[in-house]
């Protein structure tokens, strides 16, 4: 069953990429801007990618691709991916990366988690979203905050996306410590706060 579902998700993702190519061609041929439509397609494709990650995690022996990565580069990549989309909504993205060193993590998965967190924050933010990175006592904290109304409820699991993100965080282990993911309403901006801590 999992193999069948994964195959269907993969095919759907390919169809989205084909639709994006058609939109790009229409933009060129007719001189119209469809950037938001392309962004929506890319966001949907990313969600399907996370579904495939969930599939991989449910399989026996799933392993992360942990390698040293420059944290500042990850923050910059997320900023480049999300900044223009948030600007269309009138939301400013502020990035504060205080980590100069490399950190052992699965770069693709962590970048995807941060993109998703920033995108979600942008949906509810009034004017501002902040992505920050700090270190403390051997932990890397990647934090996304917004100035929106905050989470209406804070259950342990609020969907597949969060379940997968929490599992990915815990799979990051070092010196017998496990990563964690917490959601709170104590953002410095007054809204929701997403914090990913990696050992």
N, C-alpha and C positions, 0 to 999 in steps of 0.2 A: 504493500500500500504506500509506504513512504517513497519507494522508488518511482511509482506511478505519479504521485503528487509532485515529486521533485522534477520529473520530466515535464509535467504540465506547466509548472512555474517557470522552468527554463525556456520553454517554447513561448510563453506569454511575454517574458522579458525580451526575447528576440523580436517579437512583433512590435513591442514598444520602440525598440531601436530602429526598426524599419519605418515606423510612423514618424519618428524624429527626423530621419533622412528625408522623408517626403516634405515635412514642414520646412526644413532647411532649404530644399530645392525651391519651394514656393516662395520663400523669403527672397531668394536670389532672383528668380524669374519675374516676380511681381513687385519687388521693392517694398515689401511690407515687413513690419517687425512683429514676430511671433515668439519673442523671447520667453514670455511667461508660459506659453503653451509648451515650448521645449523644456522649460524648467519643470512643469507638471509631469511631463513624460519621464524625465530623468528621475524625479522624486519617486514616481510609481515604480520605475525599474529598480531603484535602490531598495524600496520596500520588498520587492520580490527577491532581491539579493539577500536581504535579511531572512526571508522565509527559507532560502536555500541554506543559510547559515544554521537556522534552527534544525533543518533536516540533517545537516552534517553533525550537529551536536547530539542529535538523538541516536545517531549511529554509534555503534560500539567503537571505543578507542579514538574519539575525535581529539585532535591535537591542534593547538594554536601554533602559528608561525612566528614565534617570539624571536626578535633580533633587536640589537641596539638601534634606536631611531632618534633623530634630533627632534625634540619636543617643539621647538620654535617653528620648524618646517611644517609639522602637523597643524599647528595653530594657523599658520599662514595659508595652508591649503584649504582649511575650513573657511577662513575669512574670504578667500577668493571665490569659493564655491557659493557662499551664502550672501555676501555683502550686497550685490546688485539686486538680488531678489528681495531682500529685506528693505532696500531703499525704495523699491516700487511701492511697498506698503507704508512708507514713511517711518520705518524703524531703523535706527542707527545701530550698527554692530561695532562694539569696542572690544579689542583684543589686547590682553595684558599677559604676556608670557614672561615670567621671571625665571624660567628654567633654561640655562645655557647648555647644560650637558645632555648627552644621550641618555635614553632610558630603555631598558629591555621591555618590549611589548609587541603585540601583533599590530603593526602599523595600519594595515588595511581595515581591520575590524574596529580599531579604536577611532580611526578617522571617520568611518561610517557612523559609529555611535555618536560622535560629536556633531557630525553634520545633522543627524536626526534630532539631537537635543536642541541645536540652534534653530533648526527649522520649526520644531514644535514651540520653542520659546517665542519665535517670531509671530506665530499664529495668535498668541495671547498678549504680547507686549503692547504697551501703549506707544512708547517712543524708543525704548532702549533694550538691547540685549548685550550681555557681556560674556565673553569667553576668557577665562583666565587659567593659568598654569602655575603652580607653586610646588615646592618641596618642603617636607618637614619630617624629621626623624626617620629618614629612609623610605618615605612614602611620596609618591607623585599624586597630586590632586589636580584633576581637570574639572573645572567648574563652569557651568552655564547658568546665568541668572537673567531674569527679566523684570520689568516694572509693571507686569500685568496683575490680574486679580489673585494669582496663586492657584494652587491645586484645590479643587472643591473637596476632594477626599484624598487621603494618602494610604491606600491599601498596600499590603506587601507586594501584590502583583496587580497591575492594571492593564494587562494585555500581553499578547505574544511578544511585541517589541521589547517591553520592559523585562519580560521573563528571559528572553534571549540575552539582552544587555547585562542583566544581573548574572547570568550563568557565565557569560564571557568575562566579566570582571573577576568572578571567583576562579576561573581557570588560569588567571595570571597569578602564579605562585612564585615565591622566592623566599628562601630562608624560613620555610614553614609558615609564611604569612600568605594570606589570600587577599586578592583584590575585592573591592566592594562597590556597591552603587547605592546612593541614598537620594531620596527626593524629599525636600522640605519646603516650607513657606517662609524661610528666614533669609531670603535674598537681600543683599545689601542695597538692591535697587527697589525693594519693596514687594516683589512678587515671588515667583517660584525659583527654586534652586535645585539644580541637578549636579551631584558631585560624584565623580568617578575617582576612586583611590586605588592606585596600583603600587604593589611593593617593589 
